[in-house]
Every structure is written in C-alpha cells, then in structure tokens.
Amino acid sequence: MPTDTETANFVASLPEAFLECRDYGHTWRPLTARWDGEMHAYERTMGCARCDTTRSQWLSAYGHALRGSYSYPEGYQHLGQGRLDGAARDALRLESVSRMLNVTPITMKRRARRAA
C-alpha cells in the first residue's frame, strides 16, 4: 500500500490528460471491431481520446460482454497497482480541482480547516 506521501507525489506528477481520465473517466472512441468465428464472438477495441489508454472487449453474438482488458500508457498506473481507492482517490480529486483553481492542495486543505 503506498504511503500518503507516495500517493501525493504520484498524483502531483500526473500529466493533465492522465489526471483528467483518472478523475472524470476515459473518453472512448471506436478503433476496431471484428467477428471471430472460432470464438463465436465480436472483439472491439476502443481508445481514449485524452490519454491513449486502449480498451479491448469481447462480446457474444447477442451483445453480452464476455471479457475485457485495458492497456495503459507508461506512467498512468500508480506504482503498477492500477486503480486508486479511498484516500488516494481523494488526493487525485483534490489535485484536479487545485489545478483548476491554480492553487496548491496544501492551500486548499488550510482553507478547509479554517472554514470548519
């Protein structure tokens, strides 16, 4: 489990596109689709317009999602762990809004303490 400092450093180092996708979600666009006769399933691939993450998905002949996978660009995942949870997601959202406001997350925390 990463420490709060590791998480804060990671989040602060994210390029804008990675931060936006981790905060708001990916912006998918279609890339490829094909029917696989041996698997009796469709395979489709989508790419994120912001961060270049690729998503592959297998669908049954009736459209039911069978399985999927993601391929992330270098530097997207935190210490190779992928999804951030709990306090790490909080740090990510705080970094995102601090960039929008052009202030540091520390300043935002101080303001929150004064308001409480």
C-alpha positions as protocol buffer text, in pm:
chain_id: "A"
residue {
  index: 1
  type: MET
  ca { x: 0 y: 0 z: 0 }
}
residue {
  index: 2
  type: PRO
  ca { x: 151 y: 335 z: -96 }
}
residue {
  index: 3
  type: THR
  ca { x: 201 y: 599 z: 171 }
}
residue {
  index: 4
  type: ASP
  ca { x: 13 y: 930 z: 164 }
}
residue {
  index: 5
  type: THR
  ca { x: 336 y: 1100 z: 53 }
}
residue {
  index: 6
  type: GLU
  ca { x: 390 y: 849 z: -229 }
}
residue {
  index: 7
  type: THR
  ca { x: 33 y: 896 z: -346 }
}
residue {
  index: 8
  type: ALA
  ca { x: 53 y: 1277 z: -328 }
}
residue {
  index: 9
  type: ASN
  ca { x: 381 y: 1276 z: -522 }
}
residue {
  index: 10
  type: PHE
  ca { x: 237 y: 1041 z: -785 }
}
residue {
  index: 11
  type: VAL
  ca { x: -82 y: 1244 z: -827 }
}
residue {
  index: 12
  type: ALA
  ca { x: 111 y: 1573 z: -848 }
}
residue {
  index: 13
  type: SER
  ca { x: 335 y: 1424 z: -1120 }
}
residue {
  index: 14
  type: LEU
  ca { x: 49 y: 1316 z: -1347 }
}
residue {
  index: 15
  type: PRO
  ca { x: 21 y: 1491 z: -1683 }
}
residue {
  index: 16
  type: GLU
  ca { x: -309 y: 1674 z: -1734 }
}
residue {
  index: 17
  type: ALA
  ca { x: -455 y: 1404 z: -1964 }
}
residue {
  index: 18
  type: PHE
  ca { x: -386 y: 1124 z: -1712 }
}
residue {
  index: 19
  type: LEU
  ca { x: -525 y: 1329 z: -1424 }
}
residue {
  index: 20
  type: GLU
  ca { x: -845 y: 1409 z: -1615 }
}
residue {
  index: 21
  type: CYS
  ca { x: -903 y: 1047 z: -1711 }
}
residue {
  index: 22
  type: ARG
  ca { x: -836 y: 921 z: -1359 }
}
residue {
  index: 23
  type: ASP
  ca { x: -1073 y: 1185 z: -1216 }
}
residue {
  index: 24
  type: TYR
  ca { x: -1353 y: 1208 z: -1478 }
}
residue {
  index: 25
  type: GLY
  ca { x: -1319 y: 877 z: -1662 }
}
residue {
  index: 26
  type: HIS
  ca { x: -1197 y: 797 z: -2010 }
}
residue {
  index: 27
  type: THR
  ca { x: -1332 y: 948 z: -2332 }
}
residue {
  index: 28
  type: TRP
  ca { x: -1366 y: 638 z: -2552 }
}
residue {
  index: 29
  type: ARG
  ca { x: -1362 y: 641 z: -2930 }
}
residue {
  index: 30
  type: PRO
  ca { x: -1403 y: 332 z: -3150 }
}
residue {
  index: 31
  type: LEU
  ca { x: -1086 y: 190 z: -3308 }
}
residue {
  index: 32
  type: THR
  ca { x: -1155 y: -159 z: -3446 }
}
residue {
  index: 33
  type: ALA
  ca { x: -1421 y: -429 z: -3447 }
}
residue {
  index: 34
  type: ARG
  ca { x: -1422 y: -782 z: -3589 }
}
residue {
  index: 35
  type: TRP
  ca { x: -1612 y: -1109 z: -3573 }
}
residue {
  index: 36
  type: ASP
  ca { x: -1408 y: -1407 z: -3453 }
}
residue {
  index: 37
  type: GLY
  ca { x: -1565 y: -1722 z: -3597 }
}
residue {
  index: 38
  type: GLU
  ca { x: -1367 y: -1957 z: -3374 }
}
residue {
  index: 39
  type: MET
  ca { x: -1468 y: -1769 z: -3056 }
}
residue {
  index: 40
  type: HIS
  ca { x: -1820 y: -1702 z: -3191 }
}
residue {
  index: 41
  type: ALA
  ca { x: -1780 y: -1351 z: -3055 }
}
residue {
  index: 42
  type: TYR
  ca { x: -1708 y: -994 z: -3154 }
}
residue {
  index: 43
  type: GLU
  ca { x: -1389 y: -825 z: -3048 }
}
residue {
  index: 44
  type: ARG
  ca { x: -1389 y: -449 z: -3034 }
}
residue {
  index: 45
  type: THR
  ca { x: -1117 y: -208 z: -2938 }
}
residue {
  index: 46
  type: MET
  ca { x: -1162 y: 147 z: -2815 }
}
residue {
  index: 47
  type: GLY
  ca { x: -906 y: 416 z: -2743 }
}
residue {
  index: 48
  type: CYS
  ca { x: -919 y: 708 z: -2503 }
}
residue {
  index: 49
  type: ALA
  ca { x: -906 y: 1041 z: -2685 }
}
residue {
  index: 50
  type: ARG
  ca { x: -717 y: 1204 z: -2395 }
}
residue {
  index: 51
  type: CYS
  ca { x: -464 y: 959 z: -2254 }
}
residue {
  index: 52
  type: ASP
  ca { x: -421 y: 684 z: -2518 }
}
residue {
  index: 53
  type: THR
  ca { x: -542 y: 401 z: -2293 }
}
residue {
  index: 54
  type: THR
  ca { x: -673 y: 112 z: -2504 }
}
residue {
  index: 55
  type: ARG
  ca { x: -973 y: -100 z: -2405 }
}
residue {
  index: 56
  type: SER
  ca { x: -1044 y: -439 z: -2564 }
}
residue {
  index: 57
  type: GLN
  ca { x: -1378 y: -607 z: -2518 }
}
residue {
  index: 58
  type: TRP
  ca { x: -1522 y: -942 z: -2626 }
}
residue {
  index: 59
  type: LEU
  ca { x: -1899 y: -956 z: -2688 }
}
residue {
  index: 60
  type: SER
  ca { x: -2124 y: -1255 z: -2754 }
}
residue {
  index: 61
  type: ALA
  ca { x: -2328 y: -1273 z: -3073 }
}
residue {
  index: 62
  type: TYR
  ca { x: -2610 y: -1121 z: -2866 }
}
residue {
  index: 63
  type: GLY
  ca { x: -2401 y: -832 z: -2733 }
}
residue {
  index: 64
  type: HIS
  ca { x: -2333 y: -969 z: -2384 }
}
residue {
  index: 65
  type: ALA
  ca { x: -1992 y: -855 z: -2252 }
}
residue {
  index: 66
  type: LEU
  ca { x: -1779 y: -1168 z: -2206 }
}
residue {
  index: 67
  type: ARG
  ca { x: -1445 y: -1021 z: -2101 }
}
residue {
  index: 68
  type: GLY
  ca { x: -1232 y: -714 z: -2138 }
}
residue {
  index: 69
  type: SER
  ca { x: -889 y: -572 z: -2075 }
}
residue {
  index: 70
  type: TYR
  ca { x: -710 y: -238 z: -2065 }
}
residue {
  index: 71
  type: SER
  ca { x: -366 y: -133 z: -2183 }
}
residue {
  index: 72
  type: TYR
  ca { x: -241 y: 181 z: -2008 }
}
residue {
  index: 73
  type: PRO
  ca { x: 33 y: 417 z: -2127 }
}
residue {
  index: 74
  type: GLU
  ca { x: 358 y: 434 z: -1931 }
}
residue {
  index: 75
  type: GLY
  ca { x: 316 y: 636 z: -1612 }
}
residue {
  index: 76
  type: TYR
  ca { x: -63 y: 606 z: -1593 }
}
residue {
  index: 77
  type: GLN
  ca { x: -75 y: 348 z: -1316 }
}
residue {
  index: 78
  type: HIS
  ca { x: 37 y: 419 z: -960 }
}
residue {
  index: 79
  type: LEU
  ca { x: 337 y: 200 z: -881 }
}
residue {
  index: 80
  type: GLY
  ca { x: 191 y: -63 z: -1114 }
}
residue {
  index: 81
  type: GLN
  ca { x: -117 y: -100 z: -892 }
}
residue {
  index: 82
  type: GLY
  ca { x: -377 y: 43 z: -1128 }
}
residue {
  index: 83
  type: ARG
  ca { x: -699 y: 160 z: -964 }
}
residue {
  index: 84
  type: LEU
  ca { x: -675 y: 409 z: -678 }
}
residue {
  index: 85
  type: ASP
  ca { x: -917 y: 378 z: -385 }
}
residue {
  index: 86
  type: GLY
  ca { x: -1016 y: 570 z: -73 }
}
residue {
  index: 87
  type: ALA
  ca { x: -773 y: 841 z: 33 }
}
residue {
  index: 88
  type: ALA
  ca { x: -578 y: 803 z: -292 }
}
residue {
  index: 89
  type: ARG
  ca { x: -891 y: 895 z: -493 }
}
residue {
  index: 90
  type: ASP
  ca { x: -944 y: 1190 z: -260 }
}
residue {
  index: 91
  type: ALA
  ca { x: -587 y: 1307 z: -330 }
}
residue {
  index: 92
  type: LEU
  ca { x: -650 y: 1272 z: -702 }
}
residue {
  index: 93
  type: ARG
  ca { x: -969 y: 1481 z: -692 }
}
residue {
  index: 94
  type: LEU
  ca { x: -800 y: 1743 z: -474 }
}
residue {
  index: 95
  type: GLU
  ca { x: -510 y: 1770 z: -721 }
}
residue {
  index: 96
  type: SER
  ca { x: -756 y: 1801 z: -1010 }
}
residue {
  index: 97
  type: VAL
  ca { x: -954 y: 2086 z: -853 }
}
residue {
  index: 98
  type: SER
  ca { x: -637 y: 2257 z: -727 }
}
residue {
  index: 99
  type: ARG
  ca { x: -507 y: 2273 z: -1084 }
}
residue {
  index: 100
  type: MET
  ca { x: -840 y: 2419 z: -1196 }
}
residue {
  index: 101
  type: LEU
  ca { x: -816 y: 2685 z: -924 }
}
residue {
  index: 102
  type: ASN
  ca { x: -441 y: 2728 z: -974 }
}
residue {
  index: 103
  type: VAL
  ca { x: -365 y: 2674 z: -603 }
}
residue {
  index: 104
  type: THR
  ca { x: -178 y: 2400 z: -419 }
}
residue {
  index: 105
  type: PRO
  ca { x: -360 y: 2116 z: -242 }
}
residue {
  index: 106
  type: ILE
  ca { x: -197 y: 2235 z: 84 }
}
residue {
  index: 107
  type: THR
  ca { x: -363 y: 2577 z: 43 }
}
residue {
  index: 108
  type: MET
  ca { x: -696 y: 2406 z: -17 }
}
residue {
  index: 109
  type: LYS
  ca { x: -661 y: 2196 z: 299 }
}
residue {
  index: 110
  type: ARG
  ca { x: -576 y: 2506 z: 503 }
}
residue {
  index: 111
  type: ARG
  ca { x: -884 y: 2682 z: 370 }
}
residue {
  index: 112
  type: ALA
  ca { x: -1099 y: 2382 z: 458 }
}
residue {
  index: 113
  type: ARG
  ca { x: -962 y: 2377 z: 815 }
}
residue {
  index: 114
  type: ARG
  ca { x: -1034 y: 2749 z: 859 }
}
residue {
  index: 115
  type: ALA
  ca { x: -1388 y: 2705 z: 728 }
}
residue {
  index: 116
  type: ALA
  ca { x: -1461 y: 2417 z: 967 }
}
